[in-house]
């Protein structure tokens, strides 16, 4: 059987990242997997492992096209470090798309917990000790997470403690820039997974609002003024099909058009956006700008819904 040049596989990965062609990555993953299964290469041989690593990178790029939760969790548990080797690839963005596709926030938190458990069980090497002769440092993903927990606790990480850990950890001081960044990415993802989607900072959906004629985004508990029309379009696309109402009570359009690849459950429950925002509203002081903005958005959504009901 004709061998696939490694350069060809790397070029495909670069193409996907450069052009955001993640469906193309899914198609390539299927083709390369079929080739590897039929190649006759001995499993665990160095050549097979090298091909399989490229295959798993393509699988990470097509993360949102995989058929079920179990497949995604197994990928994270068995190959997480490979995702960090893909230049300009943001794994959290892929995870966040999956989370946003789950309308029920309790189910969303449950999925976060499962992702966290997969990382806690990941015994793949994150840091190669051969680069640090005679230095005792954590090697595996699971070992680094245990170190996070020892230093930062089991619950939501304290911001000050996190900064102190990143600046003063005896292990991080030893690492070079590339390896430090790997640990930072792992810490950032693990920290986000510990924050409930029912809290303002943990709520993944970007909410576009209009306050006093200005476009603002409610983003993880913060209000951000937006003047970039491209960013507004991006948020609108994430929130649902374009309409007179920027917000929609339906799941993101990517879920609706790709339900065969993004299925989280047989038939996900649809939670009205007003209900989600009302829960988040309780986290703010009535005197805060966030409280005012979210209250206005809830009123707007209710008026829109009332108009729709009146027309029926």
N, C-alpha and C positions, 0 to 999 in steps of 0.2 A: 504494500500500500504506500502511495506517495506521501511523504511526510509534509506536514505543515510547517513552513518556516516560522520561527519564533518572531522574527521581525514583522511578519504579516499580522500576527496576533496583536503585537504591540501597536502596530499602525491602526488596527481596528479600534483598540481601546482609546488611542489618542483621538481618532476621528469622532467617536461617540462623545467624548468629553468636550471636544472643540465645538461640536454642532448640536449638542443636547439630543442626540438621536438614540434615546434609551430603548425604544422599541427595536431599533436595529441591533442593539446589543443583545436583546432577548432572542432574536432570530439567529444571530451569530452563535450565541451560547448553545442553542439547540443543534446547530450544524457541527460545532466543534465537539460537543458531547458525543454525538453519534460517531464522529470520526475517531475519537479517543476510545470509545467502547469497542470499536471494530479494528483498532490499530494492532492489537496483539502485543502491545507493550506490557512488560511485566510490571504489575502494580508495585509501588514503593521503590521502583528503580528511579535513579536520579532523573532520567529523561521523562518518565511518566509523571513524576512529581512536578517537574517544570511545566509540562503541558497542563497538568491539573490546576496549577496555580494561575495560569492565564485563564483557564476555564472558570475558576471561581471569581476572578476579577470581573469577567464578563457577567457572571451571575449577580455580583454586587451592583453592577451598572444597571441591570435589569430587575433590580430588587422589587420594584412596584408592579412587575408583570408576573411574578411567581404565583403559583396556583393556590397556595394555602399558608396559613400562619406557621405551621410546623416546619415547612421548608425554609421559611425566613429565619426562624429561631435556630434551626440546626446550622444554617449558614453562619450566623453570628457566633454561635458556640464553637464551631470548628475552624472558622477561617477569619475571624475578626481582624487580625493584624494585616491581612492582605488588602483589606479595604483602605488602610492607611498608606499603603504603598502606591495607590493610584493618584497621580498628581492632579490637583485641582478638583478632586472628587469630595463632595460634602455628604458623608453618610447620614448626618442628622437630618438633612433635607429629605432624604428618602424615608427615614423613619417617621418624620413629621407628616409626610403625605399619607402614610399608612394610618397614623393616629387621627388625622383630620377626617379620614374616610369612615371612622367609627363615630356615629352620631351620639350614641349613649355614652355619657362621660364616665360612668362607672365601668363600662366595658373598656373604655379607652384607658382608664387607670389600671385595669386588670392586664391589658396588653403591655403597658409600660412595665408592670411588675414582672411579666414573663420575659421581656427583653432583658431586664436587669438580671434576672436569674440565669439567663443564657450566658451573659457576660461573666457573671460570678463563677460559672462552671467552665469557662473557656481556659483550657490549659495550653493554648498555643503560645509560642514565644513572641513577646512584644519587643523585648530588648535583648540583643545578642551580647552575652557576657564576654565573649572573646574580644570585644572591642575595649573591655575594661579589665585588664589583667590584674589579678589579686584584689579585686573590688567586689565586695558582697552586695549585690543589688537584686531586687526582684526581677525575675525573667518573664514570667507568664502573665497574661492578662489577669487571671484570677489572683495572682500574688499582688499585683498592683492595686486591685480593688480592695483586697484585705488591708493593704497599707492605707488606702484612703479612709476606710472605716475606722481603723485604729486611731488615725490622726484627726478625723473630721466627724466621726460619729455615724450612727446608723440612720438617723433622720435627715431632714433637709440640712444641707451644709451651711454653716455660718459663713457669711461673706468675708469677714475679717480673718477667721481661721483659715479659710481657703487661700487667701492672699499670703498669709504667713507660711502655709504649707508649701506653696509654689516657690516662695522666695528662700525658705530656710531648710527644706527637706534635705537631709544628708545624701539621699539618693539622687535627687534631681540636680544637685550641685555637681555631681560627677558626670552627668550625661552631656553629650554634645547637643547642638541645636536641633538636629533632626530627631533624635530620640526624645528630647524634652518635649518637642511638639507632639509626638505620638502619645506621651503620657498626658499632656494637656487635653488632647482631643478625647481620649478615653475618659478622663475626669469630667470634662464638660458634658459628654453624652450621659455618663452615669449620674451626674448631678441632675440633669434635666429629667431623667426617668424617675427620680425620687420626688418630684414636685407634682402634686395632683393637678389634673386638668380642670378641676373645679375651682382652683385658685386663680386669681388674676394673672400671676406670673407664669402659671403652668398651662393656661388656656391657649391651645395651638392656633386656633382660627384667627386670621387677621380680619379685623372688623373695620371697614371703611365707613367714615361718618362725615357729615358736613356740619360744621359748627361756625356760625356767624359768617357764612360764605367761604370758609376755608376747609379744604379737604384734610382730614386727619385720620390716622390709622391707630386703632387700639391694638397694640402689639405686646403680648406678654406683660400686661399690667401697666404699660406706658402709652401715653398719647404722643404720636409723632406727626408733626405737620408734614404734608406731602405736596411738593410742587412738581415733581417729576411725573409727567403723564404716563410714561412707560411703567412706573411702579404702580400707579393707580390701576392701569390695565391688568397688571400681573395679579394684584390683589383681587380685582373683580373676577378674573378667571378662576382663581382659587376658590372664591366664595360661591361661584355658580354661573349659570348662563347669563350673558349680558341682557339687561332689561332696564326699565325705568327705575326699578328698585335695585340698588347696588347689592343689597343683601338678599339672600334667599333662604328659605327654610328647608331646602333640599340639600343633600350632600354635594360636595364639589363635583364639577362636571367631569373631572377625570375618572371619578368612581362610576358615574352613570354611563360613560362611554366604554369603560373597560371592566364591567362588573365580573366578567369571567376571569379576570386576572387579579382583581383587588377584593375578592370576596373575603370578608372578615367573619361573617356568619351567614346563615341561610337567607335571612331577610332582616337586615339591620333596622333597629327602631329609629324613627325620625323624631328627634327632639326639637321642638320649635326654638328658633334662635332667641325669641323673647324670654323663654324659660332659662336658657343658659345665661343670658345677660342679667336677668333678675337675680340669679344666684351669685354672680360675680359682683353685682352692685352692692350687696351686703358687706363686702370686704372694704369698702371705701367710706370715708367720712362724708356726710351730706354737704360739707363745706368745700370739698375738693373739686378740682376741675374734672377729674375722671368721673366722679359721681354725676356731675351735671351733664357731661357728654353722653354717658351711658344711659341716663334717664331720658334724655332727648331722643336717643336712638330707639329706646324701647317704645316711647310714645309714637314715633314715626312708624315703626313696624306694626304697632297695634292699629293705627289709623289706616295703614295700607291694607291690613288684613280685613278690617271692617268694611272698607270700600269693595274689596273682592267679594266678601260675603253678601254685600248688598246687591251686587250684580248677578248673583247666582239665582 
